[in-house]
Amino acid sequence: MAELSYAPLGAGAAQAVPRGLAAPVRELALAAGVWLALVVVAAANGGYFPTSWGWASLAFAWAAILVLLLAREVELTWEGVTLLGGLTLLAGWTALSALWSVDRGASVLETERVLVYTAGVAALLLAVRGRSQRLLLGSILAAVSAVCAYSLATRLFPAHVGRFDSTAGYRLYVPVGYWNSLGLFAAMGCLLALGFAARARSLAGRAGAGAALVVLAPTLYFTFSRGSWLALAVGLAVALAFDPRRLQATLAIAAVLPAPALALLLAWRSPALTTVGTPLARAVHEGHRLALAVAVLAVLAAALAVGFALLERRLAPGALLRRSYAAALGLAVLVAAGGVWLHWGSPPRLAQRAWHSFASPPPQTGANLNARLFHLSNNGRVDLWRAALDEFRTARVAGTGAGTYELWWDEHRPAAMQVRDAHSLYLQTLAELGVVGLALLLLVVAAPLVGAWRGRRRPLTPFAAAAFAACAVHAGVDWDWEVAAVTLVALACGVACTQHAAVRARALRLPVRFAGVAVALAVAAAGLLAAVGNRALANADTAVRLGRFGQAEADARSAARWMPWSSDPWIVVGQIEAISFRRGEARASFERAIARSPHDYLAWYGLAGVETGAARRYAAAQVVRLNPLSAEAAEMRPFAGS
């Protein structure tokens, strides 16, 4: 297929860099930018909170503008254009849903999040050349490895790194903020590391990838995330399905696997690192011992990867060996299927048992977290998914508005479990944005996989597709989309999947380039607006917790000016006015919040606290209706019924 590229608008500025140095400088900037962006977003609680979205989209938009103005050429495949177009349309549909949403503020927040992904993909698509695929994937692997190395250090050196707490779940989540998302983050890193261990051009690259596996695998293990292991398995299957050189890939994986496998075995046999309530002294002792083992095994993994590379250069498997391998692989699959049938029953029986295990409540596994890896309980997800489907049935085409699932769950939940997301990107999108939103999301998922299939002969493309597919599958059963660091890694791998065709330079007209700059400037302006408003609201919440109510009110009013669509600043203002005995002002503030989000039970709860008579009864009744299982509803129920 044809590629799209153009000569630079700032050609004179580009001449300031000698032609021989332009490519290395550009590649260095790309590598450093990708690494820094992923590490910074991951360090900011994985980019989960709104305070990080504005600055991220602003930075990505300016990166896109610089490329548009200064680059000598830009290469875009049609899969890349489809990926960016799908994200852009999804962002637009998300923003448009604020018109019919029951919570405009929540819909705008979701738009801010999608703009981060759209701007990030735009910047990468403009900056990455087809020949820079290795550089992009290497930068991603380096960033994921750095984050996971820090995370693992909090477990291996609990007295010196991070904060030791063996009572609050004891599952690894720092710095991303959620153990399942950190597990997926490490799983995607494992898939990329396997790719580089098998296909890196230099011996140093293969050695580094092998060593990274020994860090990534224990990090994944200490999250105790079952879904992440399943995502890793799916990713491996995708890599082998896409890869024309399956024999080489399988042998490379087998060659380097012993070291990370031994690290996992040692992690499993470290009870102080896997048992809730472990004393600090025991955790320190076993952590230091495992750290030494990880260091030794990292060297071993590097040596195994290099040894395979050297051996590979001497041996060239012929057609007979490749056919024999294919036959052996097929026979192994049949034997494994037969063994499963004999041990666990026929496929229908096996599926029935798996569903029963999935639908059952989680068994009591005790304090040892190793045991949780061996059962399939959904941990209440089925109820969340049913609620999303019920919400979808009320507005099938356009949905109820982005960000509204939490409100629906509060009103209709069957149990007093507090959640914000449906733990399924696809079902939540269907509920909030209807079939239109789901179709756009599936377009975003499909484009990189199509590009990866077309470019599967490129050495690292199958492994990039594996990492992207792992995230796409895991997002179906968890809320990874809300963790920006995880989604950005997956989308960056998706961009790498789209870079497959030979470059053929074509000039783009100046109006097209100016239009791109104008759109990027609009995204940058929206990012700045979001950054200032969300930071002001976060400052207000912090001031409330510290008892600095005057400062909190000032920050909340500032946030209200920057975010006139949001109810949250007015709820904070109303709460401060209420405790300051300014009932009339508090009443007006809560009414402003309700006007922006009529289904927010907290706004009605605040209003009920400052109203009297019939108005109080009505507000209390709204609290009970909108969140009947909440503590606030229990408090308001006597007033609602009087």
FENZIVEN-V54836 format. One record per residue. RES is the residue in one letter. PHI is phi in whole degrees, -180 to 180 (none if undefined). OMEGA is omega as a letter, one per 40 degrees, with the letter a starting at -180 (999 if undefined). D_FIRST is the distance of its C-alpha to the first C-alpha in Angstrom with 1 decimal. Layout:
{{RES,PHI,OMEGA,D_FIRST} {RES,PHI,OMEGA,D_FIRST}}
This chain:
{{M,none,a,0.0} {A,-76,i,3.8} {E,-105,i,6.6} {L,-112,i,9.9} {S,-153,a,13.2} {Y,-151,i,16.6} {A,-77,a,19.9} {P,-74,i,22.7} {L,-68,i,25.3} {G,-94,a,27.9} {A,-60,i,27.1} {G,-64,i,30.8} {A,-65,a,31.2} {A,-65,a,28.4} {Q,-68,i,30.3} {A,-65,i,33.1} {V,-99,i,31.3} {P,-55,a,31.4} {R,-56,a,28.0} {G,-68,a,28.9} {L,-99,a,29.7} {A,-61,a,26.9} {A,-65,i,24.4} {P,-61,i,27.2} {V,-65,i,28.6} {R,-63,a,25.3} {E,-68,i,24.7} {L,-64,i,28.4} {A,-64,i,28.2} {L,-64,a,25.2} {A,-62,a,27.0} {A,-65,a,30.3} {G,-65,i,28.9} {V,-64,a,27.2} {W,-61,a,30.3} {L,-65,a,32.7} {A,-62,a,31.1} {L,-68,a,31.0} {V,-67,a,34.5} {V,-65,i,36.0} {V,-65,i,34.7} {A,-63,a,35.8} {A,-67,i,39.2} {A,-86,a,39.6} {N,54,i,40.3} {G,72,a,36.7} {G,73,a,36.0} {Y,-77,a,37.7} {F,-89,a,40.0} {P,-59,a,39.3} {T,-63,a,40.8} {S,-95,a,37.7} {W,-72,a,35.0} {G,-61,a,35.8} {W,-67,i,35.8} {A,-66,i,32.6} {S,-66,i,30.6} {L,-63,a,32.4} {A,-64,a,31.4} {F,-65,i,27.7} {A,-63,i,27.7} {W,-69,i,29.3} {A,-63,i,26.9} {A,-64,i,24.0} {I,-63,i,26.1} {L,-61,i,26.8} {V,-66,a,23.2} {L,-61,a,22.5} {L,-86,a,25.5} {L,-114,a,25.4} {A,-68,i,22.1} {R,-74,i,20.9} {E,-155,i,17.2} {V,-131,a,15.3} {E,-112,i,11.9} {L,-132,i,10.4} {T,-82,a,7.5} {W,-68,i,7.9} {E,-66,i,10.2} {G,-65,i,12.1} {V,-63,i,12.6} {T,-65,i,13.7} {L,-60,a,16.0} {L,-67,i,17.5} {G,-63,i,17.9} {G,-63,i,19.6} {L,-65,i,21.9} {T,-63,i,22.7} {L,-66,i,23.6} {L,-65,i,25.6} {A,-63,i,27.5} {G,-65,i,28.2} {W,-67,i,29.4} {T,-62,i,31.5} {A,-65,a,33.1} {L,-64,a,33.7} {S,-64,i,35.5} {A,-61,a,38.2} {L,-68,a,39.4} {W,-115,a,40.6} {S,-70,i,41.0} {V,-82,i,44.4} {D,-146,a,43.8} {R,-62,a,42.0} {G,-61,i,42.4} {A,-65,i,40.7} {S,-67,i,37.7} {V,-67,i,37.4} {L,-60,i,37.6} {E,-63,i,34.7} {T,-63,i,32.7} {E,-59,a,33.5} {R,-67,a,32.3} {V,-65,i,28.9} {L,-64,i,28.5} {V,-60,a,28.9} {Y,-68,a,25.9} {T,-65,a,23.8} {A,-66,i,24.9} {G,-64,i,24.4} {V,-65,i,20.8} {A,-60,a,20.2} {A,-61,a,21.9} {L,-68,a,20.0} {L,-61,i,16.5} {L,-75,a,17.7} {A,-90,a,19.6} {V,-84,i,17.5} {R,-98,i,15.4} {G,-56,a,13.2} {R,-78,a,16.3} {S,-97,a,18.6} {Q,-59,i,17.9} {R,-61,a,21.1} {L,-63,i,23.0} {L,-62,a,22.0} {L,-67,i,23.0} {G,-64,i,26.0} {S,-66,i,27.2} {I,-63,i,26.9} {L,-61,i,28.9} {A,-63,i,31.4} {A,-67,i,32.0} {V,-62,a,32.4} {S,-65,i,34.7} {A,-64,i,36.8} {V,-64,a,37.3} {C,-69,i,38.2} {A,-63,i,40.5} {Y,-65,a,42.4} {S,-61,i,42.5} {L,-64,i,43.8} {A,-63,i,46.4} {T,-66,i,47.9} {R,-90,a,48.8} {L,-84,i,49.8} {F,-128,a,51.8} {P,-65,a,53.0} {A,-85,a,56.0} {H,-124,a,53.9} {V,-120,i,50.4} {G,72,a,49.8} {R,-127,a,52.5} {F,-79,i,54.0} {D,-152,a,54.4} {S,-94,a,54.9} {T,-106,a,56.1} {A,-95,i,53.2} {G,91,i,51.0} {Y,60,i,50.6} {R,-102,a,46.9} {L,-69,i,44.6} {Y,-144,a,42.8} {V,-73,e,43.2} {P,-96,a,41.4} {V,-69,i,38.8} {G,104,a,41.7} {Y,-148,a,40.9} {W,-62,a,41.3} {N,-66,i,38.6} {S,-71,i,36.0} {L,-64,i,37.1} {G,-61,i,36.9} {L,-64,i,33.3} {F,-55,i,32.6} {A,-69,i,34.2} {A,-63,i,32.4} {M,-63,i,28.9} {G,-62,i,30.3} {C,-59,a,31.6} {L,-65,i,28.2} {L,-67,i,26.6} {A,-64,i,29.8} {L,-62,i,29.4} {G,-62,a,25.9} {F,-71,i,27.2} {A,-63,a,30.4} {A,-91,a,28.4} {R,-131,i,25.6} {A,-59,a,26.7} {R,-74,a,26.8} {S,-101,i,30.3} {L,-65,i,33.4} {A,-64,i,34.2} {G,-64,i,31.1} {R,-68,i,31.9} {A,-63,i,35.5} {G,-63,i,34.7} {A,-67,i,32.5} {G,-62,i,35.3} {A,-64,i,37.8} {A,-61,a,35.8} {L,-59,a,35.9} {V,-73,i,39.7} {V,-88,a,39.6} {L,-69,a,37.0} {A,-64,i,38.5} {P,-64,i,42.0} {T,-60,i,40.6} {L,-59,a,38.9} {Y,-64,a,42.1} {F,-74,i,44.4} {T,-78,a,42.6} {F,53,a,43.7} {S,-97,a,40.7} {R,-67,a,40.2} {G,-63,i,37.0} {S,-69,i,35.4} {W,-66,i,36.4} {L,-65,i,34.9} {A,-64,i,31.6} {L,-62,i,31.7} {A,-63,i,32.2} {V,-62,i,29.3} {G,-61,i,27.1} {L,-62,i,28.2} {A,-63,i,27.5} {V,-64,i,23.9} {A,-59,a,23.5} {L,-72,i,25.0} {A,-69,a,23.1} {F,-84,a,19.7} {D,-81,i,20.8} {P,-68,a,20.6} {R,-103,a,23.5} {R,-64,a,25.9} {L,-61,i,28.9} {Q,-63,a,28.4} {A,-65,a,27.6} {T,-65,i,30.7} {L,-66,i,32.9} {A,-64,i,31.9} {I,-64,i,32.6} {A,-63,a,35.9} {A,-70,a,36.9} {V,-94,a,36.6} {L,-67,a,37.7} {P,-55,a,41.5} {A,-66,i,41.9} {P,-64,i,40.3} {A,-65,i,42.0} {L,-67,i,45.3} {A,-62,i,44.8} {L,-66,i,44.2} {L,-62,i,47.4} {L,-67,i,49.4} {A,-63,i,48.1} {W,-63,a,49.2} {R,-97,i,52.6} {S,-117,a,53.2} {P,-60,a,55.2} {A,-68,a,56.0} {L,-98,a,52.2} {T,-128,a,51.6} {T,-120,i,54.7} {V,-64,i,55.4} {G,88,a,58.5} {T,-66,i,58.4} {P,-65,a,60.8} {L,-59,a,59.3} {A,-60,i,61.2} {R,-68,i,59.9} {A,-63,i,56.3} {V,-63,a,56.7} {H,-62,a,58.2} {E,-71,i,55.5} {G,-63,i,52.7} {H,-64,i,53.8} {R,-65,i,54.1} {L,-69,i,50.6} {A,-61,i,49.3} {L,-63,i,50.8} {A,-63,i,49.3} {V,-62,i,45.8} {A,-62,i,46.2} {V,-65,a,47.3} {L,-69,i,44.7} {A,-63,i,41.9} {V,-64,i,43.2} {L,-63,i,43.2} {A,-62,i,39.7} {A,-61,i,38.5} {A,-66,i,40.5} {L,-64,i,39.1} {A,-65,i,35.5} {V,-67,i,36.4} {G,-60,i,38.4} {F,-63,i,35.5} {A,-61,i,33.2} {L,-66,i,36.0} {L,-67,a,36.6} {E,-62,a,33.0} {R,-68,a,32.9} {R,-92,a,35.8} {L,-115,i,34.7} {A,-125,a,31.8} {P,-64,i,31.9} {G,-86,a,31.7} {A,-64,a,30.3} {L,-63,i,33.7} {L,-65,i,33.8} {R,-65,i,30.4} {R,-66,i,31.5} {S,-63,i,34.8} {Y,-63,i,33.2} {A,-61,i,31.1} {A,-66,i,34.4} {A,-64,i,36.3} {L,-65,i,33.9} {G,-63,i,34.1} {L,-64,i,37.9} {A,-63,i,38.2} {V,-63,i,36.4} {L,-65,i,38.9} {V,-63,i,41.8} {A,-63,i,40.9} {A,-63,i,40.5} {G,-65,i,43.9} {G,-64,i,45.5} {V,-63,a,44.4} {W,-62,a,45.7} {L,-68,a,49.0} {H,-86,a,49.5} {W,-112,i,48.2} {G,107,a,48.2} {S,-67,i,45.8} {P,-54,i,42.5} {P,-61,i,44.0} {R,-66,i,46.9} {L,-65,i,44.7} {A,-64,i,42.6} {Q,-65,i,45.9} {R,-66,i,47.2} {A,-64,i,44.1} {W,-66,i,44.2} {H,-63,i,47.9} {S,-65,a,47.4} {F,-68,a,44.6} {A,-82,a,46.7} {S,-79,i,49.9} {P,-62,i,51.2} {P,-64,i,50.5} {P,-71,i,53.3} {Q,-77,a,55.7} {T,-100,i,54.4} {G,77,a,56.9} {A,-80,a,56.3} {N,-79,a,54.2} {L,-75,i,50.5} {N,-57,a,49.5} {A,-68,a,50.6} {R,-70,a,48.1} {L,-75,a,45.2} {F,-115,i,46.6} {H,-137,a,46.7} {L,-110,a,44.1} {S,-56,a,45.9} {N,-81,i,43.7} {N,53,i,46.2} {G,86,a,46.4} {R,-65,a,42.7} {V,-59,i,43.4} {D,-63,i,45.6} {L,-65,a,43.0} {W,-68,i,40.4} {R,-64,i,42.9} {A,-64,i,43.7} {A,-64,i,40.0} {L,-66,i,39.9} {D,-63,i,43.2} {E,-63,i,41.8} {F,-60,a,38.8} {R,-65,i,41.1} {T,-83,a,42.7} {A,-156,a,39.6} {R,-71,a,36.8} {V,-83,a,34.3} {A,-106,a,34.5} {G,78,a,36.5} {T,-92,a,39.6} {G,114,a,37.8} {A,-60,i,36.0} {G,82,a,38.5} {T,-98,a,41.1} {Y,-60,a,41.1} {E,-59,i,43.9} {L,-65,i,46.1} {W,-63,a,45.6} {W,-62,i,46.4} {D,-57,a,49.5} {E,-80,a,50.8} {H,-120,a,50.1} {R,-62,a,50.1} {P,-84,a,52.2} {A,-143,a,53.3} {A,-81,i,54.0} {M,-102,a,50.9} {Q,-91,i,49.3} {V,-137,i,45.5} {R,-110,a,43.0} {D,-131,a,39.8} {A,-82,a,39.2} {H,56,i,37.9} {S,-163,a,34.8} {L,-59,a,31.9} {Y,-73,i,30.8} {L,-70,i,34.3} {Q,-68,i,35.2} {T,-62,i,32.2} {L,-61,a,33.1} {A,-70,a,36.7} {E,-87,a,36.1} {L,-121,i,33.0} {G,70,a,33.2} {V,-66,i,30.6} {V,-65,i,28.5} {G,-63,i,28.5} {L,-65,i,27.8} {A,-61,i,24.8} {L,-66,i,23.3} {L,-64,i,24.2} {L,-65,i,22.6} {L,-63,i,19.3} {V,-63,a,19.6} {V,-72,a,20.4} {A,-74,a,17.7} {A,-57,i,14.6} {P,-64,a,15.3} {L,-68,i,16.2} {V,-64,i,13.1} {G,-62,i,11.2} {A,-66,i,14.0} {W,-65,i,13.8} {R,-68,a,10.3} {G,-106,a,11.4} {R,-65,i,14.9} {R,-79,i,15.5} {R,-72,a,15.8} {P,-55,a,19.6} {L,-99,a,20.1} {T,-59,i,17.4} {P,-59,a,19.6} {F,-78,i,22.5} {A,-65,i,20.7} {A,-63,i,19.8} {A,-63,i,23.4} {A,-64,i,24.8} {F,-64,a,22.7} {A,-66,i,23.8} {A,-59,i,27.3} {C,-68,a,27.6} {A,-61,i,26.1} {V,-73,a,28.7} {H,-64,i,31.5} {A,-64,i,31.0} {G,-73,a,31.9} {V,-128,a,35.4} {D,-157,a,36.1} {W,-108,i,35.6} {D,-66,a,33.1} {W,-57,a,31.1} {E,-77,i,34.3} {V,-99,a,34.3} {A,-61,a,31.8} {A,-61,i,31.7} {V,-67,a,30.6} {T,-66,i,27.9} {L,-65,i,26.6} {V,-62,a,26.3} {A,-63,a,24.4} {L,-68,i,22.0} {A,-64,i,21.6} {C,-65,i,20.7} {G,-63,i,18.2} {V,-61,i,16.6} {A,-61,i,16.5} {C,-65,a,14.8} {T,-81,a,11.8} {Q,-90,a,11.5} {H,-137,a,9.7} {A,-90,i,6.7} {A,-68,a,8.2} {V,-82,i,9.4} {R,-135,a,9.5} {A,-68,i,12.4} {R,-140,a,12.8} {A,-82,i,16.1} {L,-97,a,16.8} {R,-68,a,20.1} {L,-58,i,23.1} {P,-59,i,23.8} {V,-66,i,20.6} {R,-64,i,21.7} {F,-64,i,25.3} {A,-63,i,24.3} {G,-61,i,22.7} {V,-64,a,25.9} {A,-63,i,28.0} {V,-64,i,26.5} {A,-64,i,26.8} {L,-64,i,30.4} {A,-64,i,31.2} {V,-66,i,30.0} {A,-62,i,32.1} {A,-64,i,35.1} {A,-64,i,34.8} {G,-64,i,34.7} {L,-64,i,37.8} {L,-60,a,39.6} {A,-65,a,38.8} {A,-62,a,39.8} {V,-69,a,43.2} {G,-65,a,44.0} {N,-67,i,43.2} {R,-67,i,45.1} {A,-62,i,48.1} {L,-67,i,48.2} {A,-64,i,47.9} {N,-64,i,50.7} {A,-64,i,52.8} {D,-63,i,52.5} {T,-63,a,53.4} {A,-64,i,56.4} {V,-62,a,57.6} {R,-64,i,57.6} {L,-88,a,59.6} {G,79,i,62.1} {R,-95,a,61.3} {F,-70,i,61.3} {G,-63,i,61.7} {Q,-65,i,58.6} {A,-63,a,56.7} {E,-65,i,57.6} {A,-63,i,56.6} {D,-66,a,53.2} {A,-66,i,52.6} {R,-67,i,53.5} {S,-63,i,51.1} {A,-62,i,48.4} {A,-63,i,49.4} {R,-69,a,48.9} {W,-78,a,45.4} {M,-128,a,44.4} {P,-65,i,46.4} {W,-86,a,44.5} {S,-93,i,45.6} {S,-87,a,48.8} {D,-60,i,49.1} {P,-61,a,50.7} {W,-73,i,53.3} {I,-66,i,54.2} {V,-63,i,54.9} {V,-61,a,57.0} {G,-63,i,58.8} {Q,-63,a,59.7} {I,-68,i,61.1} {E,-65,a,63.1} {A,-66,a,64.4} {I,-73,i,65.8} {S,-94,i,67.2} {F,63,i,69.2} {R,-105,a,67.4} {R,-63,a,67.1} {G,-63,i,66.5} {E,-66,i,63.6} {A,-62,i,62.2} {R,-59,a,62.3} {A,-66,a,60.4} {S,-67,i,57.7} {F,-66,i,57.2} {E,-67,i,57.0} {R,-63,i,54.2} {A,-63,a,52.4} {I,-66,i,52.9} {A,-62,a,51.7} {R,-87,a,48.3} {S,-143,a,48.2} {P,-67,i,50.7} {H,-103,i,49.8} {D,-86,a,50.4} {Y,-66,i,53.6} {L,-67,i,54.4} {A,-66,i,54.8} {W,-67,i,57.2} {Y,-63,i,59.0} {G,-63,i,59.6} {L,-65,i,60.9} {A,-61,a,63.2} {G,-74,a,64.7} {V,-115,i,65.8} {E,-95,i,66.7} {T,-138,i,69.9} {G,62,a,71.2} {A,-64,i,69.0} {A,-63,i,66.1} {R,-68,i,66.2} {R,-62,a,66.4} {Y,-67,i,63.4} {A,-64,i,61.3} {A,-64,i,62.5} {A,-63,i,61.5} {Q,-67,i,58.0} {V,-61,a,57.8} {V,-64,a,59.0} {R,-71,a,56.6} {L,-82,i,53.4} {N,-151,a,54.0} {P,-65,a,56.9} {L,-100,a,56.7} {S,-86,i,56.7} {A,-65,i,59.7} {E,-65,i,59.7} {A,-66,i,60.1} {A,-61,i,63.0} {E,-70,a,64.7} {M,-86,a,64.2} {R,-58,i,65.1} {P,-62,i,68.8} {F,-75,a,68.3} {A,-67,a,65.9} {G,-92,a,68.5} {S,-87,999,71.5}}
